[in-house]
Amino acid sequence: ALPISMRPVCLVLFAAAAAFAQRSSNILLFQTFENDASGWTPMGEGAAVHTTAELDRVRPGHKSLEFSYELAPKKFTGVVLGAPQGFAQMQSLRFWARSDHQTAVGVLLSEKKPGGANYAAWFWAPANTWQSIELIPADFTVTDGPNDPVDPDGKLDLDQVEGIALFDLGQFFGQMQPNPQLPMRTAAAWGHHNLLIESFEVSSSAPARPAAQPGTVPIDLPGRDFLQWV
């Protein structure tokens, strides 16, 4: 029998171990980039991927995946990972991200073609600032540009996703031409840039988030440490 004074400590340790085991069973993929780029590949002219441990840029005790690219007119780049086994059970994508300039970063889920479409989510990335990003399936909406494939069923089918991609939305905003009927101005950030990614996780557990107030429709979900406003 345990002494009375030891029982609370053992109960805490047991609860922590149970919580860790539950979390581990829900993780479909977890990448620390300690040894290599873990299957991420660059897409587009001039794009490159490698790992870095530069102390002035990574979080303490971590290594990062570094995606280097050029923002230039008519040049589109990204970094791509094949969907891991069991992606049909995905309920959250979690990772840390840091851009070297203020921009919006897109996350794309690509369904198998033909017959599937592309679904995108995004987040605002302040310059040289680490952010914890957590996206759920409901964050992703179909891309409906003139050259985008059309999804017959009109919904994201996780079991059909074959790839995950990240890209700088600045390459699209920089192509915008002045339109007197759309009074908006964008600043093109042409040149060499990089995006750092750490602790990339695909999980079958959904995050707990505060519910919206009754009778309201939020334009950005509460309870997150990042903005989806662009």
BADORO-927690 format. One line per 10 residues: their letters; for each residue x, y, z of C-alpha. Coordinates in nm, 3 decimals, padded with zeros to 5 digits. Layout:
residues N
a = X,Y,Z; ...
***
This chain:
residues 230
alpismrpvc = 00.000,00.000,00.000; 00.117,00.352,-00.078; 00.163,00.603,00.203; -00.122,00.854,00.212; 00.117,01.137,00.117; 00.224,00.955,-00.202; -00.121,00.886,-00.339; -00.191,01.236,-00.485; 00.149,01.234,-00.660; 00.084,00.892,-00.813
lvlfaaaaaf = -00.263,00.996,-00.925; -00.119,01.303,-01.100; 00.150,01.094,-01.270; -00.106,00.835,-01.380; -00.336,01.102,-01.522; -00.046,01.263,-01.709; 00.063,00.929,-01.853; -00.292,00.851,-01.963; -00.326,01.191,-02.130; 00.007,01.143,-02.310
aqrssnillf = -00.094,00.797,-02.429; -00.427,00.932,-02.557; -00.256,01.220,-02.741; 00.004,00.983,-02.891; -00.268,00.753,-03.023; -00.431,01.048,-03.201; -00.115,01.164,-03.380; -00.110,01.056,-03.744; 00.217,01.234,-03.824; 00.469,01.434,-03.621
qtfendasgw = 00.783,01.588,-03.772; 01.061,01.763,-03.578; 01.303,01.809,-03.873; 01.592,01.701,-03.651; 01.757,01.497,-03.926; 01.613,01.598,-04.263; 01.328,01.767,-04.450; 01.100,01.468,-04.374; 00.950,01.434,-04.721; 00.881,01.802,-04.794
tpmgegaavh = 00.983,01.902,-05.147; 01.006,02.243,-05.317; 00.776,02.331,-05.606; 00.849,02.600,-05.863; 01.154,02.768,-06.012; 01.412,02.882,-05.758; 01.244,02.715,-05.459; 01.452,02.516,-05.210; 01.401,02.324,-04.886; 01.649,02.237,-04.612
ttaeldrvrp = 01.671,02.223,-04.232; 01.826,02.492,-04.014; 01.930,02.528,-03.649; 02.039,02.895,-03.660; 01.997,03.014,-03.301; 01.878,03.362,-03.396; 01.589,03.225,-03.602; 01.471,02.890,-03.459; 01.290,02.841,-03.132; 01.521,02.729,-02.849
ghkslefsye = 01.591,02.357,-02.864; 01.432,02.307,-03.204; 01.528,02.263,-03.568; 01.323,02.410,-03.850; 01.228,02.325,-04.202; 01.328,02.624,-04.414; 01.145,02.692,-04.739; 01.338,02.946,-04.949; 01.180,03.105,-05.252; 01.167,03.409,-05.480
lapkkftgvv = 00.867,03.637,-05.504; 00.862,03.762,-05.862; 00.603,03.843,-06.128; 00.454,03.532,-06.293; 00.651,03.300,-06.062; 00.462,03.062,-05.831; 00.631,02.845,-05.570; 00.542,02.629,-05.272; 00.656,02.344,-05.051; 00.470,02.010,-05.072
lgapqgfaqm = 00.427,01.698,-04.858; 00.245,01.380,-04.954; -00.056,01.313,-04.732; 00.039,01.068,-04.454; -00.135,00.735,-04.401; -00.462,00.775,-04.215; -00.516,01.134,-04.330; -00.887,01.056,-04.367; -00.906,01.085,-03.985; -00.741,01.431,-03.975
qslrfwarsd = -00.916,01.674,-03.741; -00.633,01.923,-03.697; -00.307,02.039,-03.852; -00.069,02.192,-03.597; 00.267,02.355,-03.657; 00.481,02.657,-03.574; 00.551,02.907,-03.854; 00.774,03.213,-03.900; 00.794,03.428,-04.214; 01.078,03.672,-04.282
hqtavgvlls = 00.827,03.936,-04.400; 00.468,04.026,-04.319; 00.244,03.827,-04.549; -00.040,03.579,-04.563; 00.053,03.211,-04.582; -00.171,02.962,-04.757; -00.214,02.595,-04.666; -00.350,02.379,-04.947; -00.506,02.032,-04.935; -00.505,01.875,-05.280
ekkpgganya = -00.751,01.596,-05.362; -00.672,01.325,-05.617; -00.719,01.429,-05.978; -00.926,01.389,-06.183; -01.243,01.413,-05.978; -01.110,01.617,-05.687; -01.041,01.982,-05.615; -00.806,02.194,-05.406; -00.902,02.335,-05.066; -00.718,02.622,-04.899
awfwapantw = -00.689,02.789,-04.560; -00.461,03.078,-04.467; -00.321,03.279,-04.180; -00.158,03.619,-04.135; 00.216,03.599,-04.059; 00.379,03.907,-03.901; 00.745,03.947,-03.996; 00.999,03.742,-03.796; 00.740,03.623,-03.544; 00.685,03.263,-03.439
qsielipadf = 00.317,03.162,-03.427; 00.145,02.841,-03.326; -00.096,02.750,-03.608; -00.383,02.505,-03.570; -00.622,02.442,-03.859; -00.927,02.215,-03.875; -01.113,02.078,-04.181; -01.378,02.351,-04.153; -01.108,02.616,-04.212; -01.053,02.493,-04.568
tvtdgpndpv = -01.260,02.625,-04.858; -01.253,02.520,-05.221; -01.031,02.721,-05.457; -01.248,02.848,-05.741; -01.015,03.031,-05.976; -01.062,03.002,-06.353; -00.798,02.727,-06.377; -00.895,02.535,-06.062; -01.056,02.190,-06.093; -01.424,02.162,-06.001
dpdgkldldq = -01.524,01.922,-05.723; -01.841,01.731,-05.822; -01.958,01.678,-05.463; -01.856,02.028,-05.350; -01.697,01.922,-05.021; -01.356,01.838,-04.885; -01.305,01.460,-04.884; -01.016,01.390,-04.646; -00.981,01.034,-04.772; -00.909,01.174,-05.120
vegialfdlg = -00.637,01.421,-05.014; -00.301,01.326,-05.163; -00.090,01.630,-05.078; -00.038,01.922,-04.839; 00.126,02.244,-04.958; 00.231,02.575,-04.803; 00.286,02.891,-05.007; 00.321,03.268,-04.974; -00.001,03.441,-05.078; 00.209,03.748,-05.155
qffgqmqpnp = 00.283,03.598,-05.496; -00.087,03.632,-05.583; -00.143,03.977,-05.431; 00.163,04.108,-05.612; 00.006,04.020,-05.948; -00.305,04.231,-05.884; -00.356,04.515,-06.128; -00.510,04.848,-06.022; -00.888,04.842,-06.048; -01.078,05.171,-05.998
qlpmrtaaaw = -01.388,04.973,-05.893; -01.192,04.796,-05.618; -01.027,05.064,-05.403; -00.756,04.843,-05.257; -00.380,04.877,-05.275; -00.129,04.598,-05.221; 00.248,04.625,-05.177; 00.447,04.369,-05.374; 00.730,04.219,-05.166; 00.939,04.097,-05.458
ghhnlliesf = 01.272,03.930,-05.383; 01.417,03.641,-05.184; 01.218,03.518,-04.882; 01.195,03.225,-04.646; 00.934,03.050,-04.435; 01.031,02.841,-04.131; 00.817,02.550,-04.009; 00.859,02.356,-03.683; 00.686,02.063,-03.511; 00.446,01.976,-03.791
evsssaparp = 00.164,01.751,-03.664; -00.139,01.584,-03.819; -00.385,01.468,-03.555; -00.718,01.287,-03.540; -00.821,01.490,-03.234; -01.013,01.816,-03.275; -00.904,02.119,-03.069; -01.132,02.257,-02.801; -01.246,02.604,-02.904; -01.489,02.851,-02.750
aaqpgtvpid = -01.832,02.850,-02.910; -01.959,03.159,-03.088; -02.223,03.368,-02.915; -02.579,03.254,-02.997; -02.720,03.427,-03.302; -02.378,03.537,-03.431; -02.157,03.420,-03.717; -01.788,03.483,-03.640; -01.569,03.603,-03.926; -01.263,03.468,-03.747
lpgrdflqwv = -01.289,03.186,-03.495; -01.218,03.281,-03.131; -00.966,03.109,-02.907; -00.672,03.096,-03.151; -00.327,03.253,-03.136; -00.327,03.368,-03.497; -00.546,03.563,-03.740; -00.703,03.445,-04.064; -00.765,03.806,-04.164; -00.545,03.910,-04.454
***
